[in-house]
């Protein structure tokens, strides 16, 4: 993935090109004004975003399993695989 440095941000090149070539033309907002405001927004929201990501990670690290003392090791593994598949949204192999 290619990035473009805009002030103190690293912006994915496709987003940068879209905003500058498609979204801003015809508006009264200059690229400099847009990226300056976007940088301020990212800066202001970064602490809260880090908190939300930490909470989400903590939720993902909790293994949702009910106690089933009669389950075999294979049944436990299958349940963990199913849970991981649901949480991470991919096929566990």
PDB file of N, CA, C and O in Angstrom:
ATOM      1  N   UNK A   1       0.852  -1.170   0.000  1.00  0.00           N
ATOM      2  CA  UNK A   1       0.000   0.000   0.000  1.00  0.00           C
ATOM      3  C   UNK A   1       0.900   1.237   0.000  1.00  0.00           C
ATOM      4  O   UNK A   1       1.899   1.298   0.717  1.00  0.00           O
ATOM      5  N   UNK A   2       0.533   2.191  -0.797  1.00  0.00           N
ATOM      6  CA  UNK A   2       1.308   3.425  -0.924  1.00  0.00           C
ATOM      7  C   UNK A   2       0.654   4.523  -0.080  1.00  0.00           C
ATOM      8  O   UNK A   2      -0.570   4.644  -0.032  1.00  0.00           O
ATOM      9  N   UNK A   3       1.499   5.317   0.583  1.00  0.00           N
ATOM     10  CA  UNK A   3       1.018   6.404   1.429  1.00  0.00           C
ATOM     11  C   UNK A   3       1.577   7.738   0.946  1.00  0.00           C
ATOM     12  O   UNK A   3       2.633   7.807   0.316  1.00  0.00           O
ATOM     13  N   UNK A   4       0.828   8.794   1.264  1.00  0.00           N
ATOM     14  CA  UNK A   4       1.245  10.162   0.964  1.00  0.00           C
ATOM     15  C   UNK A   4       1.345  10.890   2.296  1.00  0.00           C
ATOM     16  O   UNK A   4       0.432  10.812   3.119  1.00  0.00           O
ATOM     17  N   UNK A   5       2.447  11.597   2.512  1.00  0.00           N
ATOM     18  CA  UNK A   5       2.594  12.370   3.742  1.00  0.00           C
ATOM     19  C   UNK A   5       1.883  13.704   3.558  1.00  0.00           C
ATOM     20  O   UNK A   5       2.198  14.474   2.650  1.00  0.00           O
ATOM     21  N   UNK A   6       0.920  13.963   4.436  1.00  0.00           N
ATOM     22  CA  UNK A   6       0.172  15.218   4.418  1.00  0.00           C
ATOM     23  C   UNK A   6       0.288  15.806   5.816  1.00  0.00           C
ATOM     24  O   UNK A   6      -0.312  15.298   6.764  1.00  0.00           O
ATOM     25  N   UNK A   7       1.060  16.873   5.939  1.00  0.00           N
ATOM     26  CA  UNK A   7       1.364  17.451   7.244  1.00  0.00           C
ATOM     27  C   UNK A   7       1.971  16.361   8.126  1.00  0.00           C
ATOM     28  O   UNK A   7       3.050  15.856   7.817  1.00  0.00           O
ATOM     29  N   UNK A   8       1.297  15.987   9.220  1.00  0.00           N
ATOM     30  CA  UNK A   8       1.822  14.938  10.107  1.00  0.00           C
ATOM     31  C   UNK A   8       1.120  13.597   9.905  1.00  0.00           C
ATOM     32  O   UNK A   8       1.328  12.671  10.688  1.00  0.00           O
ATOM     33  N   UNK A   9       0.305  13.482   8.884  1.00  0.00           N
ATOM     34  CA  UNK A   9      -0.446  12.249   8.619  1.00  0.00           C
ATOM     35  C   UNK A   9       0.193  11.445   7.499  1.00  0.00           C
ATOM     36  O   UNK A   9       0.847  11.996   6.614  1.00  0.00           O
ATOM     37  N   UNK A  10      -0.006  10.144   7.552  1.00  0.00           N
ATOM     38  CA  UNK A  10       0.301   9.256   6.436  1.00  0.00           C
ATOM     39  C   UNK A  10      -1.056   8.813   5.897  1.00  0.00           C
ATOM     40  O   UNK A  10      -1.784   8.084   6.572  1.00  0.00           O
ATOM     41  N   UNK A  11      -1.397   9.245   4.694  1.00  0.00           N
ATOM     42  CA  UNK A  11      -2.709   8.988   4.105  1.00  0.00           C
ATOM     43  C   UNK A  11      -2.542   7.985   2.968  1.00  0.00           C
ATOM     44  O   UNK A  11      -1.630   8.108   2.151  1.00  0.00           O
ATOM     45  N   UNK A  12      -3.428   6.992   2.921  1.00  0.00           N
ATOM     46  CA  UNK A  12      -3.404   6.043   1.811  1.00  0.00           C
ATOM     47  C   UNK A  12      -3.551   6.834   0.515  1.00  0.00           C
ATOM     48  O   UNK A  12      -4.429   7.688   0.391  1.00  0.00           O
ATOM     49  N   UNK A  13      -2.687   6.541  -0.437  1.00  0.00           N
ATOM     50  CA  UNK A  13      -2.627   7.320  -1.680  1.00  0.00           C
ATOM     51  C   UNK A  13      -3.974   7.379  -2.393  1.00  0.00           C
ATOM     52  O   UNK A  13      -4.347   8.428  -2.917  1.00  0.00           O
ATOM     53  N   UNK A  14      -4.708   6.268  -2.422  1.00  0.00           N
ATOM     54  CA  UNK A  14      -6.009   6.256  -3.109  1.00  0.00           C
ATOM     55  C   UNK A  14      -6.986   7.228  -2.459  1.00  0.00           C
ATOM     56  O   UNK A  14      -7.737   7.907  -3.160  1.00  0.00           O
ATOM     57  N   UNK A  15      -6.987   7.304  -1.134  1.00  0.00           N
ATOM     58  CA  UNK A  15      -7.869   8.251  -0.448  1.00  0.00           C
ATOM     59  C   UNK A  15      -7.440   9.685  -0.750  1.00  0.00           C
ATOM     60  O   UNK A  15      -8.274  10.541  -1.045  1.00  0.00           O
ATOM     61  N   UNK A  16      -6.154   9.934  -0.677  1.00  0.00           N
ATOM     62  CA  UNK A  16      -5.625  11.269  -0.963  1.00  0.00           C
ATOM     63  C   UNK A  16      -6.011  11.717  -2.376  1.00  0.00           C
ATOM     64  O   UNK A  16      -6.477  12.838  -2.578  1.00  0.00           O
ATOM     65  N   UNK A  17      -5.812  10.837  -3.332  1.00  0.00           N
ATOM     66  CA  UNK A  17      -6.135  11.165  -4.725  1.00  0.00           C
ATOM     67  C   UNK A  17      -7.637  11.359  -4.928  1.00  0.00           C
ATOM     68  O   UNK A  17      -8.053  12.260  -5.657  1.00  0.00           O
ATOM     69  N   UNK A  18      -8.452  10.518  -4.285  1.00  0.00           N
ATOM     70  CA  UNK A  18      -9.904  10.661  -4.408  1.00  0.00           C
ATOM     71  C   UNK A  18     -10.371  12.010  -3.857  1.00  0.00           C
ATOM     72  O   UNK A  18     -11.118  12.737  -4.513  1.00  0.00           O
ATOM     73  N   UNK A  19      -9.923  12.329  -2.652  1.00  0.00           N
ATOM     74  CA  UNK A  19     -10.355  13.586  -2.029  1.00  0.00           C
ATOM     75  C   UNK A  19      -9.950  14.773  -2.895  1.00  0.00           C
ATOM     76  O   UNK A  19     -10.765  15.654  -3.169  1.00  0.00           O
ATOM     77  N   UNK A  20      -8.697  14.794  -3.323  1.00  0.00           N
ATOM     78  CA  UNK A  20      -8.199  15.944  -4.086  1.00  0.00           C
ATOM     79  C   UNK A  20      -8.775  16.026  -5.494  1.00  0.00           C
ATOM     80  O   UNK A  20      -9.023  17.122  -5.995  1.00  0.00           O
ATOM     81  N   UNK A  21      -8.991  14.878  -6.142  1.00  0.00           N
ATOM     82  CA  UNK A  21      -9.426  14.892  -7.544  1.00  0.00           C
ATOM     83  C   UNK A  21     -10.937  14.821  -7.721  1.00  0.00           C
ATOM     84  O   UNK A  21     -11.465  15.340  -8.705  1.00  0.00           O
ATOM     85  N   UNK A  22     -11.642  14.189  -6.789  1.00  0.00           N
ATOM     86  CA  UNK A  22     -13.084  13.962  -6.970  1.00  0.00           C
ATOM     87  C   UNK A  22     -13.958  14.683  -5.941  1.00  0.00           C
ATOM     88  O   UNK A  22     -14.967  15.291  -6.299  1.00  0.00           O
ATOM     89  N   UNK A  23     -13.572  14.616  -4.671  1.00  0.00           N
ATOM     90  CA  UNK A  23     -14.451  15.145  -3.620  1.00  0.00           C
ATOM     91  C   UNK A  23     -14.387  16.669  -3.498  1.00  0.00           C
ATOM     92  O   UNK A  23     -15.417  17.318  -3.315  1.00  0.00           O
ATOM     93  N   UNK A  24     -13.201  17.236  -3.597  1.00  0.00           N
ATOM     94  CA  UNK A  24     -13.063  18.674  -3.355  1.00  0.00           C
ATOM     95  C   UNK A  24     -13.366  19.578  -4.546  1.00  0.00           C
ATOM     96  O   UNK A  24     -13.928  20.655  -4.346  1.00  0.00           O
ATOM     97  N   UNK A  25     -13.022  19.192  -5.774  1.00  0.00           N
ATOM     98  CA  UNK A  25     -13.324  20.093  -6.896  1.00  0.00           C
ATOM     99  C   UNK A  25     -14.817  20.420  -6.970  1.00  0.00           C
ATOM    100  O   UNK A  25     -15.673  19.541  -6.874  1.00  0.00           O
ATOM    101  N   UNK A  26     -15.093  21.691  -7.140  1.00  0.00           N
ATOM    102  CA  UNK A  26     -16.480  22.142  -7.175  1.00  0.00           C
ATOM    103  C   UNK A  26     -16.982  22.590  -5.813  1.00  0.00           C
ATOM    104  O   UNK A  26     -18.027  23.232  -5.711  1.00  0.00           O
ATOM    105  N   UNK A  27     -16.242  22.252  -4.768  1.00  0.00           N
ATOM    106  CA  UNK A  27     -16.611  22.734  -3.433  1.00  0.00           C
ATOM    107  C   UNK A  27     -15.800  23.998  -3.169  1.00  0.00           C
ATOM    108  O   UNK A  27     -14.927  24.367  -3.955  1.00  0.00           O
ATOM    109  N   UNK A  28     -16.090  24.632  -2.091  1.00  0.00           N
ATOM    110  CA  UNK A  28     -15.334  25.835  -1.738  1.00  0.00           C
ATOM    111  C   UNK A  28     -14.199  25.514  -0.780  1.00  0.00           C
ATOM    112  O   UNK A  28     -13.586  26.420  -0.215  1.00  0.00           O
ATOM    113  N   UNK A  29     -13.920  24.240  -0.594  1.00  0.00           N
ATOM    114  CA  UNK A  29     -12.884  23.807   0.346  1.00  0.00           C
ATOM    115  C   UNK A  29     -11.613  23.487  -0.430  1.00  0.00           C
ATOM    116  O   UNK A  29     -11.626  22.696  -1.373  1.00  0.00           O
ATOM    117  N   UNK A  30     -10.523  24.111  -0.020  1.00  0.00           N
ATOM    118  CA  UNK A  30      -9.239  23.812  -0.661  1.00  0.00           C
ATOM    119  C   UNK A  30      -8.665  22.526  -0.066  1.00  0.00           C
ATOM    120  O   UNK A  30      -9.041  22.112   1.030  1.00  0.00           O
ATOM    121  N   UNK A  31      -7.762  21.912  -0.797  1.00  0.00           N
ATOM    122  CA  UNK A  31      -7.107  20.699  -0.299  1.00  0.00           C
ATOM    123  C   UNK A  31      -6.367  20.998   1.005  1.00  0.00           C
ATOM    124  O   UNK A  31      -6.410  20.199   1.940  1.00  0.00           O
ATOM    125  N   UNK A  32      -5.697  22.133   1.067  1.00  0.00           N
ATOM    126  CA  UNK A  32      -4.952  22.494   2.276  1.00  0.00           C
ATOM    127  C   UNK A  32      -5.882  22.610   3.479  1.00  0.00           C
ATOM    128  O   UNK A  32      -5.571  22.128   4.569  1.00  0.00           O
ATOM    129  N   UNK A  33      -7.026  23.254   3.267  1.00  0.00           N
ATOM    130  CA  UNK A  33      -7.984  23.423   4.369  1.00  0.00           C
ATOM    131  C   UNK A  33      -8.571  22.076   4.786  1.00  0.00           C
ATOM    132  O   UNK A  33      -8.700  21.795   5.978  1.00  0.00           O
ATOM    133  N   UNK A  34      -8.927  21.239   3.801  1.00  0.00           N
ATOM    134  CA  UNK A  34      -9.494  19.933   4.119  1.00  0.00           C
ATOM    135  C   UNK A  34      -8.514  19.097   4.928  1.00  0.00           C
ATOM    136  O   UNK A  34      -8.864  18.586   5.993  1.00  0.00           O
ATOM    137  N   UNK A  35      -7.274  18.951   4.426  1.00  0.00           N
ATOM    138  CA  UNK A  35      -6.314  18.072   5.094  1.00  0.00           C
ATOM    139  C   UNK A  35      -5.901  18.624   6.450  1.00  0.00           C
ATOM    140  O   UNK A  35      -5.609  17.852   7.363  1.00  0.00           O
ATOM    141  N   UNK A  36      -5.870  19.933   6.600  1.00  0.00           N
ATOM    142  CA  UNK A  36      -5.571  20.534   7.897  1.00  0.00           C
ATOM    143  C   UNK A  36      -6.676  20.203   8.904  1.00  0.00           C
ATOM    144  O   UNK A  36      -6.397  19.834  10.045  1.00  0.00           O
ATOM    145  N   UNK A  37      -7.930  20.340   8.471  1.00  0.00           N
ATOM    146  CA  UNK A  37      -9.059  20.000   9.344  1.00  0.00           C
ATOM    147  C   UNK A  37      -9.122  18.517   9.646  1.00  0.00           C
ATOM    148  O   UNK A  37      -9.433  18.121  10.769  1.00  0.00           O
ATOM    149  N   UNK A  38      -8.828  17.695   8.650  1.00  0.00           N
ATOM    150  CA  UNK A  38      -8.829  16.245   8.848  1.00  0.00           C
ATOM    151  C   UNK A  38      -7.740  15.842   9.837  1.00  0.00           C
ATOM    152  O   UNK A  38      -7.956  14.989  10.698  1.00  0.00           O
ATOM    153  N   UNK A  39      -6.569  16.462   9.707  1.00  0.00           N
ATOM    154  CA  UNK A  39      -5.478  16.175  10.640  1.00  0.00           C
ATOM    155  C   UNK A  39      -5.876  16.552  12.068  1.00  0.00           C
ATOM    156  O   UNK A  39      -5.592  15.809  13.008  1.00  0.00           O
ATOM    157  N   UNK A  40      -6.532  17.701  12.234  1.00  0.00           N
ATOM    158  CA  UNK A  40      -6.984  18.123  13.564  1.00  0.00           C
ATOM    159  C   UNK A  40      -8.001  17.135  14.126  1.00  0.00           C
ATOM    160  O   UNK A  40      -7.958  16.805  15.311  1.00  0.00           O
ATOM    161  N   UNK A  41      -8.912  16.665  13.282  1.00  0.00           N
ATOM    162  CA  UNK A  41      -9.908  15.679  13.706  1.00  0.00           C
ATOM    163  C   UNK A  41      -9.240  14.380  14.149  1.00  0.00           C
ATOM    164  O   UNK A  41      -9.575  13.833  15.200  1.00  0.00           O
ATOM    165  N   UNK A  42      -8.304  13.891  13.355  1.00  0.00           N
ATOM    166  CA  UNK A  42      -7.589  12.658  13.708  1.00  0.00           C
ATOM    167  C   UNK A  42      -6.853  12.847  15.029  1.00  0.00           C
ATOM    168  O   UNK A  42      -6.896  11.978  15.899  1.00  0.00           O
ATOM    169  N   UNK A  43      -6.179  13.983  15.176  1.00  0.00           N
ATOM    170  CA  UNK A  43      -5.444  14.264  16.414  1.00  0.00           C
ATOM    171  C   UNK A  43      -6.382  14.302  17.623  1.00  0.00           C
ATOM    172  O   UNK A  43      -6.081  13.724  18.667  1.00  0.00           O
ATOM    173  N   UNK A  44      -7.516  14.984  17.475  1.00  0.00           N
ATOM    174  CA  UNK A  44      -8.466  15.118  18.585  1.00  0.00           C
ATOM    175  C   UNK A  44      -9.108  13.789  18.968  1.00  0.00           C
ATOM    176  O   UNK A  44      -9.356  13.541  20.148  1.00  0.00           O
ATOM    177  N   UNK A  45      -9.376  12.944  17.997  1.00  0.00           N
ATOM    178  CA  UNK A  45     -10.101  11.695  18.250  1.00  0.00           C
ATOM    179  C   UNK A  45      -9.192  10.496  18.535  1.00  0.00           C
ATOM    180  O   UNK A  45      -9.678   9.443  18.948  1.00  0.00           O
ATOM    181  N   UNK A  46      -7.896  10.639  18.322  1.00  0.00           N
ATOM    182  CA  UNK A  46      -6.980   9.504  18.511  1.00  0.00           C
ATOM    183  C   UNK A  46      -7.015   8.905  19.912  1.00  0.00           C
ATOM    184  O   UNK A  46      -7.041   7.679  20.026  1.00  0.00           O
ATOM    185  N   UNK A  47      -7.017   9.697  20.986  1.00  0.00           N
ATOM    186  CA  UNK A  47      -7.058   9.075  22.314  1.00  0.00           C
ATOM    187  C   UNK A  47      -8.321   8.224  22.523  1.00  0.00           C
ATOM    188  O   UNK A  47      -8.241   7.119  23.059  1.00  0.00           O
ATOM    189  N   UNK A  48      -9.458   8.725  22.109  1.00  0.00           N
ATOM    190  CA  UNK A  48     -10.708   7.964  22.267  1.00  0.00           C
ATOM    191  C   UNK A  48     -10.692   6.721  21.383  1.00  0.00           C
ATOM    192  O   UNK A  48     -11.152   5.657  21.799  1.00  0.00           O
ATOM    193  N   UNK A  49     -10.171   6.848  20.182  1.00  0.00           N
ATOM    194  CA  UNK A  49     -10.089   5.705  19.280  1.00  0.00           C
ATOM    195  C   UNK A  49      -9.202   4.613  19.879  1.00  0.00           C
ATOM    196  O   UNK A  49      -9.525   3.429  19.786  1.00  0.00           O
ATOM    197  N   UNK A  50      -8.086   5.011  20.491  1.00  0.00           N
ATOM    198  CA  UNK A  50      -7.212   4.019  21.140  1.00  0.00           C
ATOM    199  C   UNK A  50      -7.952   3.305  22.271  1.00  0.00           C
ATOM    200  O   UNK A  50      -7.805   2.094  22.440  1.00  0.00           O
ATOM    201  N   UNK A  51      -8.751   4.052  23.049  1.00  0.00           N
ATOM    202  CA  UNK A  51      -9.546   3.435  24.124  1.00  0.00           C
ATOM    203  C   UNK A  51     -10.524   2.409  23.554  1.00  0.00           C
ATOM    204  O   UNK A  51     -10.633   1.295  24.067  1.00  0.00           O
ATOM    205  N   UNK A  52     -11.227   2.787  22.501  1.00  0.00           N
ATOM    206  CA  UNK A  52     -12.206   1.883  21.893  1.00  0.00           C
ATOM    207  C   UNK A  52     -11.535   0.636  21.329  1.00  0.00           C
ATOM    208  O   UNK A  52     -12.063  -0.468  21.464  1.00  0.00           O
ATOM    209  N   UNK A  53     -10.379   0.806  20.701  1.00  0.00           N
ATOM    210  CA  UNK A  53      -9.657  -0.347  20.167  1.00  0.00           C
ATOM    211  C   UNK A  53      -9.174  -1.262  21.287  1.00  0.00           C
ATOM    212  O   UNK A  53      -9.212  -2.484  21.147  1.00  0.00           O
ATOM    213  N   UNK A  54      -8.719  -0.682  22.397  1.00  0.00           N
ATOM    214  CA  UNK A  54      -8.273  -1.491  23.534  1.00  0.00           C
ATOM    215  C   UNK A  54      -9.444  -2.279  24.111  1.00  0.00           C
ATOM    216  O   UNK A  54      -9.295  -3.456  24.441  1.00  0.00           O
ATOM    217  N   UNK A  55     -10.610  -1.640  24.235  1.00  0.00           N
ATOM    218  CA  UNK A  55     -11.802  -2.340  24.729  1.00  0.00           C
ATOM    219  C   UNK A  55     -12.183  -3.479  23.793  1.00  0.00           C
ATOM    220  O   UNK A  55     -12.510  -4.578  24.243  1.00  0.00           O
ATOM    221  N   UNK A  56     -12.141  -3.218  22.507  1.00  0.00           N
ATOM    222  CA  UNK A  56     -12.504  -4.241  21.514  1.00  0.00           C
ATOM    223  C   UNK A  56     -11.531  -5.412  21.580  1.00  0.00           C
ATOM    224  O   UNK A  56     -11.944  -6.569  21.514  1.00  0.00           O
ATOM    225  N   UNK A  57     -10.251  -5.115  21.709  1.00  0.00           N
ATOM    226  CA  UNK A  57      -9.254  -6.177  21.807  1.00  0.00           C
ATOM    227  C   UNK A  57      -9.477  -7.002  23.067  1.00  0.00           C
ATOM    228  O   UNK A  57      -9.376  -8.229  23.033  1.00  0.00           O
ATOM    229  N   UNK A  58      -9.779  -6.339  24.174  1.00  0.00           N
ATOM    230  CA  UNK A  58     -10.044  -7.068  25.415  1.00  0.00           C
ATOM    231  C   UNK A  58     -11.245  -7.997  25.247  1.00  0.00           C
ATOM    232  O   UNK A  58     -11.226  -9.128  25.733  1.00  0.00           O
ATOM    233  N   UNK A  59     -12.284  -7.528  24.562  1.00  0.00           N
ATOM    234  CA  UNK A  59     -13.457  -8.374  24.309  1.00  0.00           C
ATOM    235  C   UNK A  59     -13.095  -9.576  23.446  1.00  0.00           C
ATOM    236  O   UNK A  59     -13.589 -10.680  23.676  1.00  0.00           O
ATOM    237  N   UNK A  60     -12.237  -9.366  22.455  1.00  0.00           N
ATOM    238  CA  UNK A  60     -11.857 -10.462  21.557  1.00  0.00           C
ATOM    239  C   UNK A  60     -11.006 -11.513  22.257  1.00  0.00           C
ATOM    240  O   UNK A  60     -11.022 -12.684  21.877  1.00  0.00           O
ATOM    241  N   UNK A  61     -10.263 -11.096  23.277  1.00  0.00           N
ATOM    242  CA  UNK A  61      -9.370 -12.035  23.951  1.00  0.00           C
ATOM    243  C   UNK A  61     -10.079 -12.913  24.973  1.00  0.00           C
ATOM    244  O   UNK A  61      -9.493 -13.867  25.483  1.00  0.00           O
ATOM    245  N   UNK A  62     -11.335 -12.597  25.275  1.00  0.00           N
ATOM    246  CA  UNK A  62     -12.116 -13.434  26.183  1.00  0.00           C
ATOM    247  C   UNK A  62     -12.691 -14.589  25.374  1.00  0.00           C
ATOM    248  O   UNK A  62     -13.376 -14.372  24.374  1.00  0.00           O
ATOM    249  N   UNK A  63     -12.417 -15.796  25.799  1.00  0.00           N
ATOM    250  CA  UNK A  63     -12.904 -16.970  25.080  1.00  0.00           C
ATOM    251  C   UNK A  63     -14.325 -17.269  25.545  1.00  0.00           C
ATOM    252  O   UNK A  63     -14.538 -17.640  26.699  1.00  0.00           O
ATOM    253  N   UNK A  64     -15.298 -17.108  24.647  1.00  0.00           N
ATOM    254  CA  UNK A  64     -16.689 -17.368  25.031  1.00  0.00           C
ATOM    255  C   UNK A  64     -16.991 -18.868  24.966  1.00  0.00           C
ATOM    256  O   UNK A  64     -17.363 -19.390  23.915  1.00  0.00           O
ATOM    257  N   UNK A  65     -16.831 -19.534  26.070  1.00  0.00           N
ATOM    258  CA  UNK A  65     -17.100 -20.973  26.107  1.00  0.00           C
ATOM    259  C   UNK A  65     -17.865 -21.305  27.381  1.00  0.00           C
ATOM    260  O   UNK A  65     -17.557 -20.792  28.457  1.00  0.00           O
ATOM    261  N   UNK A  66     -18.838 -22.146  27.250  1.00  0.00           N
ATOM    262  CA  UNK A  66     -19.587 -22.606  28.407  1.00  0.00           C
ATOM    263  C   UNK A  66     -18.882 -23.822  28.990  1.00  0.00           C
ATOM    264  O   UNK A  66     -18.255 -24.588  28.259  1.00  0.00           O
ATOM    265  N   UNK A  67     -18.980 -24.001  30.297  1.00  0.00           N
ATOM    266  CA  UNK A  67     -18.335 -25.175  30.894  1.00  0.00           C
ATOM    267  C   UNK A  67     -19.067 -26.457  30.496  1.00  0.00           C
ATOM    268  O   UNK A  67     -20.270 -26.594  30.718  1.00  0.00           O
ATOM    269  N   UNK A  68     -18.345 -27.363  29.924  1.00  0.00           N
ATOM    270  CA  UNK A  68     -18.866 -28.680  29.549  1.00  0.00           C
ATOM    271  C   UNK A  68     -17.835 -29.721  29.978  1.00  0.00           C
ATOM    272  O   UNK A  68     -17.000 -30.141  29.177  1.00  0.00           O
ATOM    273  N   UNK A  69     -17.897 -30.135  31.246  1.00  0.00           N
ATOM    274  CA  UNK A  69     -16.876 -31.064  31.742  1.00  0.00           C
ATOM    275  C   UNK A  69     -16.868 -32.407  31.007  1.00  0.00           C
ATOM    276  O   UNK A  69     -15.884 -33.144  31.078  1.00  0.00           O
ATOM    277  N   UNK A  70     -17.945 -32.726  30.311  1.00  0.00           N
ATOM    278  CA  UNK A  70     -18.011 -34.011  29.622  1.00  0.00           C
ATOM    279  C   UNK A  70     -17.459 -33.951  28.194  1.00  0.00           C
ATOM    280  O   UNK A  70     -17.441 -34.970  27.504  1.00  0.00           O
ATOM    281  N   UNK A  71     -17.011 -32.783  27.742  1.00  0.00           N
ATOM    282  CA  UNK A  71     -16.505 -32.666  26.379  1.00  0.00           C
ATOM    283  C   UNK A  71     -15.120 -33.294  26.251  1.00  0.00           C
ATOM    284  O   UNK A  71     -14.298 -33.231  27.165  1.00  0.00           O
ATOM    285  N   UNK A  72     -14.894 -33.889  25.109  1.00  0.00           N
ATOM    286  CA  UNK A  72     -13.571 -34.442  24.803  1.00  0.00           C
ATOM    287  C   UNK A  72     -12.657 -33.297  24.357  1.00  0.00           C
ATOM    288  O   UNK A  72     -13.143 -32.216  24.025  1.00  0.00           O
ATOM    289  N   UNK A  73     -11.347 -33.521  24.347  1.00  0.00           N
ATOM    290  CA  UNK A  73     -10.438 -32.482  23.841  1.00  0.00           C
ATOM    291  C   UNK A  73     -10.789 -32.049  22.408  1.00  0.00           C
ATOM    292  O   UNK A  73     -10.659 -30.873  22.069  1.00  0.00           O
ATOM    293  N   UNK A  74     -11.230 -32.987  21.575  1.00  0.00           N
ATOM    294  CA  UNK A  74     -11.605 -32.655  20.199  1.00  0.00           C
ATOM    295  C   UNK A  74     -12.840 -31.747  20.176  1.00  0.00           C
ATOM    296  O   UNK A  74     -12.895 -30.804  19.387  1.00  0.00           O
ATOM    297  N   UNK A  75     -13.823 -32.019  21.026  1.00  0.00           N
ATOM    298  CA  UNK A  75     -15.028 -31.173  21.083  1.00  0.00           C
ATOM    299  C   UNK A  75     -14.683 -29.766  21.578  1.00  0.00           C
ATOM    300  O   UNK A  75     -15.239 -28.781  21.092  1.00  0.00           O
ATOM    301  N   UNK A  76     -13.778 -29.677  22.533  1.00  0.00           N
ATOM    302  CA  UNK A  76     -13.338 -28.367  23.031  1.00  0.00           C
ATOM    303  C   UNK A  76     -12.643 -27.598  21.907  1.00  0.00           C
ATOM    304  O   UNK A  76     -12.909 -26.413  21.708  1.00  0.00           O
ATOM    305  N   UNK A  77     -11.748 -28.274  21.168  1.00  0.00           N
ATOM    306  CA  UNK A  77     -11.041 -27.634  20.067  1.00  0.00           C
ATOM    307  C   UNK A  77     -12.024 -27.138  19.010  1.00  0.00           C
ATOM    308  O   UNK A  77     -11.876 -26.029  18.496  1.00  0.00           O
ATOM    309  N   UNK A  78     -13.021 -27.949  18.684  1.00  0.00           N
ATOM    310  CA  UNK A  78     -14.018 -27.551  17.685  1.00  0.00           C
ATOM    311  C   UNK A  78     -14.800 -26.318  18.150  1.00  0.00           C
ATOM    312  O   UNK A  78     -15.067 -25.412  17.361  1.00  0.00           O
ATOM    313  N   UNK A  79     -15.161 -26.292  19.425  1.00  0.00           N
ATOM    314  CA  UNK A  79     -15.893 -25.144  19.962  1.00  0.00           C
ATOM    315  C   UNK A  79     -15.036 -23.880  19.902  1.00  0.00           C
ATOM    316  O   UNK A  79     -15.525 -22.816  19.523  1.00  0.00           O
ATOM    317  N   UNK A  80     -13.761 -23.994  20.272  1.00  0.00           N
ATOM    318  CA  UNK A  80     -12.865 -22.842  20.201  1.00  0.00           C
ATOM    319  C   UNK A  80     -12.684 -22.380  18.759  1.00  0.00           C
ATOM    320  O   UNK A  80     -12.659 -21.179  18.489  1.00  0.00           O
ATOM    321  N   UNK A  81     -12.558 -23.327  17.835  1.00  0.00           N
ATOM    322  CA  UNK A  81     -12.451 -22.969  16.416  1.00  0.00           C
ATOM    323  C   UNK A  81     -13.706 -22.248  15.940  1.00  0.00           C
ATOM    324  O   UNK A  81     -13.613 -21.249  15.227  1.00  0.00           O
ATOM    325  N   UNK A  82     -14.874 -22.744  16.327  1.00  0.00           N
ATOM    326  CA  UNK A  82     -16.134 -22.102  15.935  1.00  0.00           C
ATOM    327  C   UNK A  82     -16.223 -20.689  16.499  1.00  0.00           C
ATOM    328  O   UNK A  82     -16.644 -19.761  15.807  1.00  0.00           O
ATOM    329  N   UNK A  83     -15.820 -20.529  17.773  1.00  0.00           N
ATOM    330  CA  UNK A  83     -15.848 -19.199  18.380  1.00  0.00           C
ATOM    331  C   UNK A  83     -14.883 -18.261  17.671  1.00  0.00           C
ATOM    332  O   UNK A  83     -15.229 -17.116  17.383  1.00  0.00           O
ATOM    333  N   UNK A  84     -13.674 -18.738  17.387  1.00  0.00           N
ATOM    334  CA  UNK A  84     -12.688 -17.905  16.699  1.00  0.00           C
ATOM    335  C   UNK A  84     -13.193 -17.529  15.317  1.00  0.00           C
ATOM    336  O   UNK A  84     -13.005 -16.400  14.862  1.00  0.00           O
ATOM    337  N   UNK A  85     -13.828 -18.474  14.657  1.00  0.00           N
ATOM    338  CA  UNK A  85     -14.366 -18.212  13.325  1.00  0.00           C
ATOM    339  C   UNK A  85     -15.420 -17.105  13.390  1.00  0.00           C
ATOM    340  O   UNK A  85     -15.428 -16.203  12.553  1.00  0.00           O
ATOM    341  N   UNK A  86     -16.302 -17.176  14.377  1.00  0.00           N
ATOM    342  CA  UNK A  86     -17.339 -16.159  14.516  1.00  0.00           C
ATOM    343  C   UNK A  86     -16.781 -14.803  14.898  1.00  0.00           C
ATOM    344  O   UNK A  86     -17.230 -13.775  14.390  1.00  0.00           O
ATOM    345  N   UNK A  87     -15.801 -14.797  15.796  1.00  0.00           N
ATOM    346  CA  UNK A  87     -15.227 -13.539  16.262  1.00  0.00           C
ATOM    347  C   UNK A  87     -14.375 -12.896  15.179  1.00  0.00           C
ATOM    348  O   UNK A  87     -14.502 -11.703  14.903  1.00  0.00           O
ATOM    349  N   UNK A  88     -13.516 -13.685  14.576  1.00  0.00           N
ATOM    350  CA  UNK A  88     -12.553 -13.140  13.623  1.00  0.00           C
ATOM    351  C   UNK A  88     -13.062 -13.155  12.196  1.00  0.00           C
ATOM    352  O   UNK A  88     -12.443 -12.574  11.304  1.00  0.00           O
ATOM    353  N   UNK A  89     -14.197 -13.822  11.975  1.00  0.00           N
ATOM    354  CA  UNK A  89     -14.845 -13.858  10.666  1.00  0.00           C
ATOM    355  C   UNK A  89     -13.947 -14.459   9.585  1.00  0.00           C
ATOM    356  O   UNK A  89     -13.821 -13.919   8.485  1.00  0.00           O
ATOM    357  N   UNK A  90     -13.334 -15.581   9.924  1.00  0.00           N
ATOM    358  CA  UNK A  90     -12.569 -16.309   8.919  1.00  0.00           C
ATOM    359  C   UNK A  90     -12.612 -17.791   9.253  1.00  0.00           C
ATOM    360  O   UNK A  90     -13.010 -18.178  10.351  1.00  0.00           O
ATOM    361  N   UNK A  91     -12.211 -18.595   8.324  1.00  0.00           N
ATOM    362  CA  UNK A  91     -12.223 -20.041   8.513  1.00  0.00           C
ATOM    363  C   UNK A  91     -10.955 -20.447   9.239  1.00  0.00           C
ATOM    364  O   UNK A  91      -9.847 -20.148   8.793  1.00  0.00           O
ATOM    365  N   UNK A  92     -11.125 -21.127  10.356  1.00  0.00           N
ATOM    366  CA  UNK A  92      -9.992 -21.619  11.133  1.00  0.00           C
ATOM    367  C   UNK A  92      -9.612 -22.980  10.591  1.00  0.00           C
ATOM    368  O   UNK A  92     -10.467 -23.849  10.421  1.00  0.00           O
ATOM    369  N   UNK A  93      -8.343 -23.165  10.323  1.00  0.00           N
ATOM    370  CA  UNK A  93      -7.869 -24.454   9.787  1.00  0.00           C
ATOM    371  C   UNK A  93      -6.974 -25.133  10.784  1.00  0.00           C
ATOM    372  O   UNK A  93      -6.475 -26.227  10.520  1.00  0.00           O
TER     373      UNK A  93
END
